Amino acid sequence: MSEPIAMFTGTIARVQSMADGSPRFVIDAGEPALDLLSVLAKAQMSGVYLQFVVYDKNELEKETGYK
C-alpha cells in the first residue's frame, strides 16, 4: 500500500452545497500543516482525486494511542 501524501489534524470550517448540488467541505488546519500547502496545491493543480478518511482525533487516540 502506498504512503499517505498528507496527514494532519484539523476542524471542519464550513460545509455547503454548491449550485450543482455537489458538496464542498472547507477544512482548517493549524500551523503544523503549513508544510502541506505545496503538496496539496500540487495535487489540486494536477487534478488528481484524493481519498479522505476522517477520524475523531480524541477517539482515535483513546482506541489506538496514535497521536
C-alpha positions as CSV (number, residue, x, y, z in Angstrom):
1,M,0.0,0.0,0.0
2,S,1.3,3.5,-0.8
3,E,2.1,6.0,1.9
4,P,-0.2,9.0,2.5
5,I,0.8,12.2,0.8
6,A,-0.6,14.3,3.7
7,M,-1.8,13.7,7.2
8,F,-2.9,16.4,9.6
9,T,-5.3,17.4,12.3
10,G,-7.9,20.0,11.5
11,T,-11.5,21.1,12.0
12,I,-14.4,21.5,9.6
13,A,-14.8,25.2,9.0
14,R,-17.7,25.0,6.6
15,V,-20.0,22.5,4.8
16,Q,-22.1,23.7,1.9
17,S,-23.9,22.6,-1.1
18,M,-22.9,24.1,-4.4
19,A,-25.3,25.3,-7.1
20,D,-25.0,21.9,-8.9
21,G,-25.8,20.0,-5.7
22,S,-22.2,18.8,-5.1
23,P,-20.9,19.2,-1.5
24,R,-18.0,21.4,-0.6
25,F,-16.0,21.0,2.7
26,V,-13.6,23.6,4.0
27,I,-11.1,22.3,6.5
28,D,-9.0,24.5,8.8
29,A,-5.6,23.0,9.8
30,G,-3.2,24.6,12.2
31,E,0.3,25.9,11.6
32,P,1.8,22.4,11.8
33,A,0.1,21.7,8.4
34,L,1.8,24.7,6.7
35,D,4.4,22.4,5.1
36,L,1.5,20.6,3.3
37,L,0.4,23.7,1.3
38,S,2.7,22.8,-1.6
39,V,1.8,19.1,-1.5
40,L,-2.0,19.9,-1.6
41,A,-1.6,22.7,-4.1
42,K,0.3,20.3,-6.4
43,A,-2.5,17.7,-6.1
44,Q,-5.1,20.4,-6.9
45,M,-3.2,21.6,-9.9
46,S,-2.8,18.1,-11.2
47,G,-6.5,17.4,-10.8
48,V,-5.9,14.1,-9.0
49,Y,-8.7,12.7,-6.9
50,L,-7.7,12.1,-3.2
51,Q,-9.2,9.6,-0.8
52,F,-10.2,11.2,2.6
53,V,-10.7,9.2,5.7
54,V,-11.9,11.2,8.8
55,Y,-11.5,10.1,12.4
56,D,-12.5,11.8,15.6
57,K,-9.0,12.6,16.9
58,N,-9.8,12.1,20.6
59,E,-11.5,8.7,19.9
60,L,-8.5,7.6,17.7
61,E,-6.1,8.5,20.4
62,K,-8.1,6.5,23.0
63,E,-8.5,3.5,20.9
64,T,-5.1,3.2,19.3
65,G,-2.7,5.5,21.3
66,Y,-2.0,7.2,17.9
67,K,-1.3,11.0,18.3
